[in-house]
Amino acid sequence: MHCLVVNFTDMENNFSKFLKGLSTFTLIILGIGAILFLTLLKKHFLIVFPFVLIFYYISTLLLHRYMLKITRNDVSRFSFKFMMLSFLKMFIYIIFGVFYIIVDEENAVTFLIVYLILYVVYAVYEVRSVMKLINESKA
């Protein structure tokens, strides 16, 4: 059985790498979104797009930080806590999405498509990062 314990220095280094990677990733998505909304999707421009990106960025960052703390303290329940936190985060995302759709019904379809694409993209990024952390700890 491999140990997933991460000491404090490793945790800070991992978080720093994740922060840089997530920031770059978010800026790339912002750039792609801006290009698309200013050209091909001009009539579907979504003014809230940058704020949704910030929402995903912060929530992903906070969850990753907490996951690193779990690896430092309670390795035996890592998988369980990761799944529970992911479920909680998904539930919060659903509440936020439904709230926005109620407030801005006119742009609901565009918002929902963008919101779901961002959910998948950030979830994949997050899972890849966690898997990388696990694989690094096995080495």
C-alpha positions in Angstrom: 0.0 0.0 0.0 1.4 3.4 -1.0 1.4 6.3 1.4 -0.1 9.6 0.4 1.3 11.6 3.3 2.6 15.0 2.2 4.7 17.1 4.5 4.1 20.8 4.9 6.9 21.9 2.5 5.7 19.5 -0.2 2.1 20.7 0.4 3.1 24.3 -0.1 5.2 23.5 -3.2 2.3 21.4 -4.6 -0.2 24.2 -3.9 2.1 26.8 -5.5 2.4 24.7 -8.7 -1.3 24.1 -8.7 -2.0 27.8 -8.3 0.3 28.7 -11.2 -1.1 26.0 -13.4 -4.8 26.9 -12.5 -4.1 30.6 -13.1 -2.6 29.9 -16.5 -5.4 27.5 -17.3 -8.0 30.1 -16.3 -6.4 32.9 -18.3 -6.3 30.6 -21.4 -10.0 29.9 -21.0 -10.7 33.6 -20.5 -8.8 34.3 -23.7 -10.6 31.6 -25.7 -14.0 32.7 -24.3 -13.3 36.4 -25.1 -12.3 35.5 -28.7 -15.4 33.3 -29.2 -17.8 35.8 -27.6 -16.3 38.7 -29.6 -16.5 36.8 -32.9 -18.4 33.6 -33.5 -20.7 33.9 -30.5 -21.1 37.6 -30.6 -24.9 37.5 -30.5 -24.7 35.2 -27.4 -22.3 37.4 -25.5 -22.5 36.5 -21.8 -21.5 39.4 -19.6 -21.3 37.2 -16.5 -18.6 34.9 -18.2 -15.6 36.4 -16.3 -17.4 36.1 -13.0 -18.3 32.5 -13.6 -14.6 31.9 -14.4 -13.6 33.5 -11.1 -16.2 31.4 -9.3 -14.8 28.2 -10.8 -11.2 29.3 -10.2 -11.7 30.1 -6.5 -13.8 27.0 -5.7 -11.3 24.7 -7.5 -8.4 26.4 -5.7 -10.1 26.1 -2.3 -11.0 22.4 -2.8 -7.4 21.6 -3.9 -6.0 23.4 -0.9 -8.2 21.4 1.4 -7.3 18.2 -0.4 -3.6 18.9 0.3 -4.4 19.4 3.9 -6.2 16.0 4.0 -3.2 14.3 2.5 -1.1 15.8 5.3 -3.4 14.8 8.1 -5.9 12.0 7.3 -4.7 9.8 4.4 -7.0 6.9 5.2 -10.1 8.9 4.4 -8.7 10.8 1.4 -10.9 9.1 -1.3 -14.0 9.4 0.8 -13.4 13.1 1.6 -12.5 13.9 -2.0 -15.7 12.4 -3.2 -17.8 14.1 -0.6 -16.2 17.5 -1.2 -16.7 17.0 -5.0 -20.4 16.2 -4.4 -20.8 19.3 -2.2 -19.0 21.5 -4.7 -21.3 20.1 -7.5 -24.4 20.8 -5.4 -23.2 24.4 -4.7 -22.6 24.8 -8.5 -26.1 23.6 -9.2 -27.6 26.1 -6.7 -25.5 28.9 -8.2 -26.5 27.9 -11.8 -30.2 27.7 -11.0 -30.1 31.0 -9.2 -28.5 32.7 -12.1 -31.0 31.2 -14.6 -33.9 32.4 -12.5 -32.4 35.9 -12.4 -31.5 36.1 -16.1 -34.0 33.9 -18.0 -33.2 35.6 -21.3 -29.7 34.2 -21.4 -30.4 30.9 -19.6 -29.5 28.6 -22.5 -26.2 30.3 -23.3 -25.4 30.4 -19.6 -26.2 26.8 -19.1 -24.1 25.6 -22.0 -21.1 27.7 -20.9 -21.6 26.8 -17.3 -21.7 23.1 -18.0 -18.6 23.2 -20.3 -16.7 25.1 -17.6 -17.8 22.5 -15.0 -16.5 19.7 -17.1 -13.2 21.5 -18.0 -12.5 22.4 -14.4 -13.5 19.0 -13.1 -11.1 17.3 -15.5 -8.3 19.7 -14.6 -8.9 19.1 -10.9 -9.0 15.3 -11.2 -5.9 15.3 -13.3 -4.1 17.4 -10.6 -5.2 15.1 -7.8 -4.1 12.0 -9.8 -0.8 13.7 -10.4 -0.4 14.4 -6.7 -1.2 10.7 -5.9 1.2 9.4 -8.5 4.0 11.8 -7.3 3.5 10.5 -3.7 3.8 6.9 -4.9 7.2 7.7 -6.5 
